[in-house]
Amino acid sequence: MAHQLRSIQTRARIIGAAVEQFIRFGYEATSVDEICIAANVSKGAFYHHFPSKQALFLALLQDWVQELEQSLTAICQEIEWVPQRFERMADRLQQVLEQAAGQAPMFLEFWYQATKDPTAWGASVEPYQRFRSIFARWIEEGNQQGSLKAVDPDVAAATLVSLGVGLVLQVALEHQGLDWGTIPRAAVKLLLEGMSTAQAQAER
């Protein structure tokens, strides 16, 4: 048990050090040696957890996506009325944007590396497909419960994912330009006004 805990802590240290190095110097300019020094671990410990720097980089993306997906699952379990789910999701998106403001270069690195490497490309595209699927199911549920208009679930879901990605990109490029803390909820509200039924708008 103690060994397992140390292993988890070591992995967390490596990831934390890698984020700092990638943000400061970029993915390509950061070496495994530099990550190990920053994390105060041996190269053997690094390769025990990650077979390569790319594997570590993709693990960062997967951990981030998993956290978002767990948030969406919790929202779905807690809230039955679909428009309210999207409003709660907007609050979660606000937290993502606050994170993006501090880690802007990291998000840009994800997208840049995806354009150069098929493995990174697949790992980057797959989460968008999963989120579109989740949102499409929510929208279909909203259609059935009468809270959302009979819109095309796939088109609406793609629009919602595009909104989230676009906001993250804007924060990465211009995080000091606007009050990003208020924009996610306002943006989702605009979309919901177009999709919600009269009954749903009366209950909001």
C-alpha positions as CSV (number, residue, x, y, z in Angstrom):
1,M,0.0,0.0,0.0
2,A,2.8,2.4,0.9
3,H,4.6,1.5,-2.3
4,Q,1.5,2.2,-4.3
5,L,1.1,5.6,-2.6
6,R,4.7,6.5,-3.3
7,S,4.2,5.5,-7.0
8,I,1.2,7.8,-7.2
9,Q,3.0,10.6,-5.6
10,T,6.0,10.2,-7.9
11,R,3.8,10.2,-11.0
12,A,2.1,13.4,-9.7
13,R,5.5,15.1,-9.2
14,I,6.6,14.2,-12.7
15,I,3.4,15.5,-14.2
16,G,3.6,18.7,-12.2
17,A,7.2,19.3,-13.1
18,A,6.5,18.6,-16.8
19,V,3.6,21.1,-16.8
20,E,5.9,23.8,-15.4
21,Q,8.7,23.0,-17.9
22,F,6.4,22.8,-20.9
23,I,4.8,26.1,-19.9
24,R,8.1,27.9,-19.5
25,F,10.1,26.4,-22.3
26,G,7.7,24.5,-24.6
27,Y,7.4,20.8,-25.3
28,E,10.3,20.4,-27.8
29,A,12.8,22.5,-25.8
30,T,12.1,20.4,-22.6
31,S,14.1,17.3,-22.1
32,V,13.4,14.2,-20.0
33,D,16.5,15.1,-17.9
34,E,15.1,18.6,-17.1
35,I,11.8,17.1,-16.1
36,C,13.5,14.6,-13.8
37,I,15.6,17.3,-12.2
38,A,12.6,19.6,-11.7
39,A,10.6,16.6,-10.2
40,N,13.6,15.4,-8.2
41,V,13.2,11.8,-9.6
42,S,15.6,9.5,-11.4
43,K,15.3,8.7,-15.1
44,G,14.4,5.2,-14.1
45,A,11.5,6.5,-12.1
46,F,10.4,8.6,-15.1
47,Y,10.5,5.7,-17.5
48,H,8.7,3.4,-15.0
49,H,5.7,5.7,-15.3
50,F,6.1,7.0,-18.9
51,P,7.8,5.2,-21.8
52,S,8.6,8.5,-23.5
53,K,8.2,12.3,-23.2
54,Q,5.4,12.1,-25.7
55,A,3.6,9.5,-23.5
56,L,3.9,11.9,-20.6
57,F,2.6,14.8,-22.8
58,L,-0.5,12.7,-23.9
59,A,-1.1,11.6,-20.3
60,L,-1.4,15.3,-19.3
61,L,-4.1,15.6,-22.0
62,Q,-5.8,12.4,-20.9
63,D,-5.9,13.4,-17.2
64,W,-7.4,16.8,-18.1
65,V,-10.0,15.2,-20.3
66,Q,-10.9,12.6,-17.7
67,E,-11.4,15.3,-15.1
68,L,-13.8,17.1,-17.4
69,E,-15.7,14.0,-18.3
70,Q,-16.1,13.1,-14.6
71,S,-17.5,16.5,-14.0
72,L,-20.0,16.1,-16.8
73,T,-21.0,12.6,-15.5
74,A,-21.6,14.1,-12.0
75,I,-23.7,16.9,-13.5
76,C,-25.8,14.4,-15.4
77,Q,-26.4,12.4,-12.3
78,E,-27.2,15.4,-10.1
79,I,-29.5,17.4,-12.5
80,E,-32.4,16.0,-14.5
81,W,-33.5,19.2,-16.2
82,V,-31.2,19.5,-19.3
83,P,-31.0,23.3,-19.6
84,Q,-29.9,23.4,-15.9
85,R,-27.2,20.8,-16.8
86,F,-25.8,23.1,-19.4
87,E,-25.8,26.0,-17.0
88,R,-23.9,24.0,-14.5
89,M,-21.5,23.0,-17.3
90,A,-20.9,26.7,-18.0
91,D,-19.8,27.1,-14.4
92,R,-17.3,24.2,-14.9
93,L,-16.1,25.8,-18.1
94,Q,-15.4,28.9,-16.2
95,Q,-13.0,26.9,-14.0
96,V,-11.4,25.5,-17.2
97,L,-10.8,29.0,-18.5
98,E,-9.3,30.1,-15.3
99,Q,-6.9,27.2,-15.6
100,A,-6.2,28.0,-19.2
101,A,-5.3,31.6,-18.3
102,G,-2.4,30.3,-16.2
103,Q,-1.4,27.5,-18.6
104,A,-2.1,29.2,-21.9
105,P,1.1,27.9,-23.6
106,M,0.2,24.4,-22.5
107,F,-3.0,24.4,-24.5
108,L,-1.3,25.8,-27.5
109,E,1.4,23.1,-27.3
110,F,-1.3,20.4,-27.3
111,W,-2.8,21.8,-30.6
112,Y,0.6,22.5,-32.2
113,Q,1.9,19.0,-31.4
114,A,-1.3,17.5,-32.8
115,T,-0.7,19.0,-36.2
116,K,2.8,17.3,-36.4
117,D,2.2,13.9,-35.0
118,P,-0.6,11.3,-35.9
119,T,-0.6,9.9,-32.4
120,A,-1.0,13.3,-30.7
121,W,-3.6,14.1,-33.4
122,G,-5.7,11.1,-32.5
123,A,-5.4,11.7,-28.8
124,S,-6.5,15.3,-29.3
125,V,-9.4,14.7,-31.6
126,E,-10.9,11.7,-29.6
127,P,-12.0,13.8,-26.6
128,Y,-13.9,16.2,-28.8
129,Q,-15.8,13.2,-30.2
130,R,-16.6,12.0,-26.7
131,F,-17.8,15.4,-25.6
132,R,-20.0,15.8,-28.7
133,S,-21.5,12.4,-27.9
134,I,-22.3,13.3,-24.3
135,F,-23.9,16.6,-25.3
136,A,-25.8,15.0,-28.1
137,R,-27.3,12.6,-25.6
138,W,-28.2,15.4,-23.3
139,I,-29.9,17.3,-26.1
140,E,-31.9,14.2,-27.1
141,E,-32.9,13.9,-23.5
142,G,-34.0,17.5,-23.5
143,N,-36.1,16.9,-26.6
144,Q,-37.8,14.0,-24.9
145,Q,-38.5,15.9,-21.6
146,G,-39.7,18.9,-23.5
147,S,-37.1,21.3,-22.2
148,L,-35.3,21.8,-25.6
149,K,-36.6,22.3,-29.1
150,A,-36.4,19.5,-31.6
151,V,-32.9,20.6,-32.9
152,D,-30.4,18.3,-34.5
153,P,-28.5,16.8,-31.5
154,D,-25.3,16.3,-33.4
155,V,-25.2,19.9,-34.8
156,A,-26.1,21.4,-31.5
157,A,-23.5,19.3,-29.7
158,A,-20.8,20.3,-32.2
159,T,-21.7,23.9,-31.7
160,L,-21.3,23.5,-27.9
161,V,-17.9,21.9,-28.2
162,S,-16.8,24.6,-30.7
163,L,-17.9,27.2,-28.1
164,G,-15.7,25.6,-25.4
165,V,-12.7,25.1,-27.6
166,G,-13.0,28.6,-29.0
167,L,-13.2,30.1,-25.5
168,V,-10.1,28.2,-24.4
169,L,-8.2,29.3,-27.4
170,Q,-9.2,33.0,-26.9
171,V,-8.1,32.8,-23.2
172,A,-4.8,31.2,-24.3
173,L,-4.2,34.1,-26.8
174,E,-5.8,37.0,-25.0
175,H,-6.3,36.0,-21.3
176,Q,-6.1,39.7,-20.1
177,G,-8.5,41.1,-22.7
178,L,-12.0,40.4,-21.2
179,D,-13.7,39.3,-18.1
180,W,-13.5,35.6,-18.9
181,G,-15.1,34.7,-15.6
182,T,-18.5,35.8,-16.8
183,I,-18.4,34.9,-20.5
184,P,-19.0,31.1,-20.3
185,R,-22.4,31.4,-18.6
186,A,-23.4,34.3,-20.8
187,A,-22.4,32.3,-23.9
188,V,-24.2,29.2,-22.9
189,K,-27.3,31.3,-22.0
190,L,-27.3,32.7,-25.5
191,L,-27.3,29.2,-27.0
192,L,-29.9,27.9,-24.5
193,E,-32.3,30.8,-25.4
194,G,-32.2,29.5,-29.0
195,M,-32.7,25.9,-28.0
196,S,-35.0,26.0,-25.0
197,T,-38.8,25.6,-25.3
198,A,-41.2,28.2,-23.8
199,Q,-41.8,25.8,-20.9
200,A,-38.1,25.7,-20.1
201,Q,-37.6,29.4,-20.4
202,A,-40.6,30.0,-18.0
203,E,-39.0,27.7,-15.4
204,R,-35.5,29.4,-15.5
